[in-house]
Amino acid sequence: MKKIFVFLAISVFLFSSAFAGVVNISNPAMSADESTDAMQETMKFSFSDVTVSGSEYERIASDGCYFTYKASYPIMPYKSETLVFPFGTKIEGIDVKISDVQTMHLDKKITPAPEPVPSNMQNVKVERTEGEVYESNEMYPSNWATYNIGAGIENGEHVIFLSIHAFPAR
């Protein structure tokens, strides 16, 4: 079985007092006695064979994947992973390495996501319209992986969330 692997190397700085006297100037909230400790995290996303099916439009799927639903854009499979770091962590960058990429020809367009339905569900006709991405020759999604960084509270502690979304097809 062919698999697509997405390797993510995440460089982060964890703030600790392990190396006293080193100051991270980019974080004004840090005191002079706090320091930085570099860390690298590696993740691997693997995908089963991508399947294509459908009548009017093609539907792309891969086992264990969720689907994007942005109105008028193609519905695409993806896997998601969320990492949690202590509050104050500075994520310096994410490197994505792709391997075992295969090219597949599709005879039809990929199914567009429908417009959102009002929560009252009042006699609404669900419509699928092709957005501007269907007129473009650019890949969608534009990258094999995307990420979001946010802050929140987990188990009563302030933390940084790093959510990574990897796509088996573009």
Legacy VTK file of the C-alpha trace (Angstrom):
# vtk DataFile Version 3.0
C-alpha trace
ASCII
DATASET POLYDATA
POINTS 170 float
0.000 0.000 0.000
1.453 3.357 -1.034
1.487 6.024 1.639
2.158 9.735 1.638
4.323 10.881 4.530
4.416 14.415 5.806
7.240 15.167 8.214
6.990 18.284 10.314
9.952 19.635 12.209
8.846 22.191 14.725
11.381 24.506 16.293
10.221 26.028 19.535
11.748 27.874 22.420
10.590 26.760 25.848
11.132 29.317 28.575
12.731 27.927 31.722
15.310 28.839 34.300
17.718 26.094 33.231
20.251 28.547 31.753
20.069 31.600 33.983
21.267 34.880 32.516
20.180 34.291 28.890
17.436 36.725 27.926
14.973 36.398 25.069
14.483 39.980 23.877
11.431 39.071 21.764
9.353 38.417 24.880
9.091 41.622 26.928
7.146 39.791 29.656
10.200 37.698 30.549
12.413 38.793 33.413
16.210 38.950 33.098
16.746 35.726 35.056
14.651 33.607 32.690
16.253 31.820 29.756
15.472 29.954 26.583
15.903 26.289 25.881
15.655 25.254 22.230
13.619 22.192 21.338
12.786 20.408 18.108
9.718 18.204 17.667
9.243 15.859 14.706
5.845 14.540 13.651
4.919 12.102 10.920
1.564 12.034 9.165
0.883 8.995 7.020
-2.110 8.534 4.765
-3.648 5.412 3.303
-4.344 5.308 -0.411
-6.410 8.230 -1.606
-9.734 7.123 -3.101
-11.757 9.003 -5.686
-15.480 8.499 -6.280
-18.574 10.420 -7.321
-21.025 11.011 -10.148
-21.384 14.723 -10.977
-18.224 15.695 -9.052
-15.272 13.700 -7.736
-14.973 13.066 -3.988
-11.486 12.507 -2.595
-11.088 10.518 0.620
-8.425 8.848 2.743
-8.998 6.647 5.805
-8.906 8.477 9.127
-9.253 11.942 7.596
-11.625 14.798 8.295
-12.894 17.067 5.509
-12.630 20.806 4.874
-15.951 22.584 4.353
-15.232 26.104 3.143
-18.215 27.234 1.064
-17.603 27.114 -2.717
-14.161 25.505 -2.273
-13.344 21.834 -2.934
-14.065 19.451 -0.062
-10.616 18.068 0.772
-9.481 15.411 3.270
-6.990 16.304 6.017
-5.527 15.004 9.266
-5.037 17.238 12.256
-2.692 17.121 15.237
-2.574 19.593 18.121
0.499 20.102 20.271
0.327 21.866 23.634
3.208 23.993 24.985
3.654 26.059 28.144
2.421 29.643 27.909
5.200 31.922 26.672
6.563 29.380 24.201
7.745 31.013 20.996
7.323 28.848 17.899
10.151 29.818 15.576
9.086 27.853 12.527
7.692 24.721 10.987
9.421 22.803 8.195
7.405 20.392 6.084
9.052 17.586 4.120
6.927 15.632 1.646
7.752 12.201 0.272
6.194 9.629 -2.049
4.027 12.111 -3.982
1.996 10.587 -6.804
0.148 12.341 -9.618
-3.423 11.324 -10.392
-5.624 12.599 -13.238
-9.259 13.410 -12.379
-11.924 13.418 -15.055
-14.252 15.715 -13.108
-13.959 18.595 -10.661
-13.814 17.965 -6.909
-17.092 18.448 -5.029
-17.495 22.041 -3.765
-18.632 22.576 -0.183
-22.189 23.895 0.103
-23.107 27.283 1.533
-23.805 27.187 5.300
-27.387 26.433 6.316
-29.084 28.763 8.849
-29.412 27.219 12.305
-33.219 27.506 12.162
-33.225 25.094 9.160
-36.188 26.903 7.598
-36.889 25.463 4.121
-33.451 26.193 2.782
-32.237 24.801 -0.493
-28.660 23.584 -0.130
-26.641 24.981 -3.002
-23.192 24.005 -4.201
-21.499 26.714 -6.206
-18.013 26.644 -7.645
-15.873 29.426 -6.176
-12.983 31.310 -7.750
-10.572 28.477 -6.971
-12.261 26.453 -9.734
-11.224 29.093 -12.284
-7.603 29.021 -11.165
-4.721 26.752 -12.173
-3.238 27.012 -8.674
-3.172 23.992 -6.382
-5.796 23.782 -3.651
-4.991 23.772 -0.865
-1.935 25.862 -1.632
0.285 23.952 0.838
0.616 20.314 1.911
0.291 21.411 5.531
-1.003 24.459 7.380
-0.843 25.442 11.026
-2.501 27.741 13.538
-1.049 29.022 16.791
-3.338 30.066 19.603
-3.462 30.475 23.361
-5.945 29.060 25.801
-6.453 27.216 29.055
-5.996 23.472 29.461
-6.386 21.774 32.839
-6.477 25.194 34.516
-3.126 26.286 33.006
-2.471 28.909 30.324
-0.958 27.167 27.287
-0.021 27.649 23.641
-1.779 25.409 21.107
-0.144 24.501 17.799
-2.661 22.862 15.445
-1.222 21.269 12.316
-3.391 20.190 9.374
-1.836 17.910 6.737
-3.477 17.201 3.383
-2.996 13.894 1.498
-4.052 15.474 -1.810
-3.887 18.871 -3.506
LINES 1 171
170 0 1 2 3 4 5 6 7 8 9 10 11 12 13 14 15 16 17 18 19 20 21 22 23 24 25 26 27 28 29 30 31 32 33 34 35 36 37 38 39 40 41 42 43 44 45 46 47 48 49 50 51 52 53 54 55 56 57 58 59 60 61 62 63 64 65 66 67 68 69 70 71 72 73 74 75 76 77 78 79 80 81 82 83 84 85 86 87 88 89 90 91 92 93 94 95 96 97 98 99 100 101 102 103 104 105 106 107 108 109 110 111 112 113 114 115 116 117 118 119 120 121 122 123 124 125 126 127 128 129 130 131 132 133 134 135 136 137 138 139 140 141 142 143 144 145 146 147 148 149 150 151 152 153 154 155 156 157 158 159 160 161 162 163 164 165 166 167 168 169
